Amino acid sequence: MQAANLPQRLTEALGPDTVLTQPDDIAPWLADWRGIYRGQAQAVVRPRTVDEVSRCLALCQQAAVPVVPRGGNTGLCGAATPDGQPLNVVLSLDRMHAIRSLDTIANTMVAEAGCILGNLRRAAADANRLLPLSLAAEDSCQIGGNLATNAGGVNVVRYGMARELVLGVEAVLPNGEVFHGLRTLRKDNTGYDLKQLLIGSEGTLGVITAAALRLFPRTDTRSVVLAAVESPQQALELYALLFEQCGARLQAFEFFTGACLDLVLTHAEGVQEPFAQRYPAYVLVELADTAEEDALNALLERVIGEALERGLCHDAAVSTSLAQLQALWKLREEISEAQRADGPHLKHDVSLPIEQIPAFMVSMQARLHTLDPAIRPFIFGHFGDGNLHYNLSRPAGAPKDWAATHEDAVTGTVLDEVMRYGGSISAEHGIGQLKRHAFLQYKDPLELRLMREIKRAFDPAGIMNPGKLL
Ligand SMILES: Cc1cc2nc3c(=O)[nH]c(=O)nc-3n(C[C@H](O)[C@H](O)[C@H](O)COP(=O)(O)OP(=O)(O)OC[C@H]3O[C@@H](n4cnc5c(N)ncnc54)[C@H](O)[C@@H]3O)c2cc1C
């Protein structure tokens, strides 16, 4: 089959309302969420069933046409955007959004790939259960995209990344074969865990069509404290104390520097100065439980009291109402937006062994100083997961194109240092197009070779999401 005849064959096989070919209809599917990447495609396919996904992929493979799976398009690395090749087919999962089952005895939910994460969280809550995967994009991103990127979010410190919440996966391989891995077993020690290869594969191995997810008890009681700390070292010691004394109730442990707070207070609306004076850095801690609110607040106050006594923090504000809890979270959540308002900057979503964060921060500061002492760092992130957003803004008065002209030198310095401390160049956002060059540069050659061999085993014709990851 000729690649150019493919839209016609797809339309015959799947029906005209499933295959879009008009340039105006296709246009919205060709750019990424941030507007950084733009590509081309000859068709967008919107299947409703696994069988339709299977027929679509089989036809694409016969025509040797690249396929780009597309979820909610909230990925931050350009992985769901087709490249510049005009024959691409975008395969959108948005019409596969059924919850196939929800079991409150087994505590599992089986959902199709196109389900919006927020809808799944609400369905679980309606059944008095918790689906803990939670991120700011949850009302747009899809569970298939969450698994394909192995998303993280705010509750990783307690529940782990997306891959830790999955019991089974159903997927379609590039030749159209269906991988029936949709098991809900907790224990299944029968060889290689193939579903885990699909999780985090960024659409390069096959199309995830459904997933069996783990559910947990609802933890509606929440208590939050914002603690002022001197340094990342103090934050680390505070983390150790909270982990030891609060155990599984520790749901979030976020960190941000005083510079981030300044930025939020300058640019965000409806935020308030949390303390009578400013401090070098802050930690936002959330505990959550099924227990009574008083008991949870008492635990947090006791542990924070001990931290103040031991000099692990300088000051602390514990939430006493939902409004106050939300106000404290807002200081953390507004950082990205405030930095955007401040102007172009270089983002680095990196992770480190948590105990290495203080040393990394000191050494990185020295390296930045040699590059340019006027660079303005805004460092925040999911400290409890070892995940930092090590973002750097242009020196005051520098031209607006500073980020673009300094990217190679600055990002190279940050990533070199991350690797020196045993970290990862991508904590949660993946590789996509954005970090492909760095990925190929820093990843261990043996790991790269094994990944290429896995890619060949799943996708020998190389049609799945070319130009991404590998
Ligand atoms: C405001 C905001 C906040 C965010 N916060 C976080 C955060 O805290 N943590 C975090 O980890 N990420 C975060 N992200 C990034 C993004 O939300 C996640 O990467 C999300 O998991 C992507 O899901 P999606 O459905 O939008 O996928 P898309 O962007 O559509 O696709 C992402 C990748 O998955 C592939 N893909 C999509 N669906 C499938 C499928 N069914 N089968 C196979 N491959 C598929 C695509 O080809 C692409 O490679 C954030 C993004 C935004 C905009």
The ligand as a MOL file (V3000), in Angstrom:
LIG
                    3D

  0  0  0     0  0            999 V3000
M  V30 BEGIN CTAB
M  V30 COUNTS 53 58 0 0 0
M  V30 BEGIN ATOM
M  V30 1 C 0.1300 22.6640 34.1070 0
M  V30 2 C 0.8480 21.3500 33.9620 0
M  V30 3 C 1.3030 20.6900 35.0990 0
M  V30 4 C 1.9710 19.4800 34.9790 0
M  V30 5 N 2.4010 18.8530 36.1170 0
M  V30 6 C 3.0160 17.6700 36.0200 0
M  V30 7 C 3.4580 16.9890 37.1930 0
M  V30 8 O 3.3230 17.4740 38.3070 0
M  V30 9 N 4.0520 15.7950 37.0280 0
M  V30 10 C 4.2460 15.2330 35.8010 0
M  V30 11 O 4.7870 14.1360 35.7280 0
M  V30 12 N 3.8580 15.8570 34.6810 0
M  V30 13 C 3.2500 17.0530 34.7580 0
M  V30 14 N 2.8480 17.6980 33.6250 0
M  V30 15 C 3.0980 17.0960 32.3100 0
M  V30 16 C 1.8850 16.3070 31.7320 0
M  V30 17 O 0.7000 16.6630 32.3360 0
M  V30 18 C 2.0970 14.8410 31.9190 0
M  V30 19 O 3.2280 14.4510 31.2010 0
M  V30 20 C 0.8960 13.9650 31.4670 0
M  V30 21 O 1.1120 12.6790 31.9880 0
M  V30 22 C 0.7340 13.8840 29.9560 0
M  V30 23 O -0.5180 13.2960 29.6600 0
M  V30 24 P -1.2880 13.6510 28.3150 0
M  V30 25 O -2.5240 12.8130 28.2600 0
M  V30 26 O -1.4860 15.1030 28.1900 0
M  V30 27 O -0.2500 13.1230 27.2410 0
M  V30 28 P 0.2260 13.7810 25.8700 0
M  V30 29 O 0.8950 15.0780 26.1250 0
M  V30 30 O -0.8730 13.7810 24.8840 0
M  V30 31 O 1.3180 12.7070 25.4170 0
M  V30 32 C 2.4990 12.5360 26.1360 0
M  V30 33 C 3.2550 11.3240 25.5700 0
M  V30 34 O 2.4960 10.1390 25.7730 0
M  V30 35 C 2.1970 9.5060 24.5300 0
M  V30 36 N 0.8440 8.9640 24.6670 0
M  V30 37 C -0.2770 9.6400 25.0230 0
M  V30 38 N -1.3040 8.7900 25.1240 0
M  V30 39 C -0.8180 7.5600 24.8040 0
M  V30 40 C -1.3970 6.2600 24.7350 0
M  V30 41 N -2.6910 6.0420 25.0090 0
M  V30 42 N -0.6010 5.2310 24.3810 0
M  V30 43 C 0.7140 5.4260 24.1160 0
M  V30 44 N 1.3080 6.6210 24.1720 0
M  V30 45 C 0.5450 7.6710 24.5200 0
M  V30 46 C 2.3440 10.5820 23.4870 0
M  V30 47 O 2.6930 10.0370 22.2230 0
M  V30 48 C 3.4920 11.3760 24.0810 0
M  V30 49 O 4.6900 10.6950 23.8010 0
M  V30 50 C 2.1940 18.9280 33.7050 0
M  V30 51 C 1.7490 19.5830 32.5630 0
M  V30 52 C 1.0820 20.7830 32.6840 0
M  V30 53 C 0.6000 21.4700 31.4350 0
M  V30 END ATOM
M  V30 BEGIN BOND
M  V30 1 1 1 2
M  V30 2 1 2 3
M  V30 3 2 2 52
M  V30 4 2 3 4
M  V30 5 1 4 5
M  V30 6 1 4 50
M  V30 7 2 5 6
M  V30 8 1 6 7
M  V30 9 1 6 13
M  V30 10 2 7 8
M  V30 11 1 7 9
M  V30 12 1 9 10
M  V30 13 2 10 11
M  V30 14 1 10 12
M  V30 15 2 12 13
M  V30 16 1 13 14
M  V30 17 1 14 15
M  V30 18 1 14 50
M  V30 19 1 15 16
M  V30 20 1 16 17
M  V30 21 1 16 18
M  V30 22 1 18 19
M  V30 23 1 18 20
M  V30 24 1 20 21
M  V30 25 1 20 22
M  V30 26 1 22 23
M  V30 27 1 23 24
M  V30 28 2 24 25
M  V30 29 1 24 26
M  V30 30 1 24 27
M  V30 31 1 27 28
M  V30 32 2 28 29
M  V30 33 1 28 30
M  V30 34 1 28 31
M  V30 35 1 31 32
M  V30 36 1 32 33
M  V30 37 1 33 34
M  V30 38 1 33 48
M  V30 39 1 34 35
M  V30 40 1 35 36
M  V30 41 1 35 46
M  V30 42 1 36 37
M  V30 43 1 36 45
M  V30 44 2 37 38
M  V30 45 1 38 39
M  V30 46 1 39 40
M  V30 47 2 39 45
M  V30 48 1 40 41
M  V30 49 2 40 42
M  V30 50 1 42 43
M  V30 51 2 43 44
M  V30 52 1 44 45
M  V30 53 1 46 47
M  V30 54 1 46 48
M  V30 55 1 48 49
M  V30 56 2 50 51
M  V30 57 1 51 52
M  V30 58 1 52 53
M  V30 END BOND
M  V30 END CTAB
M  END
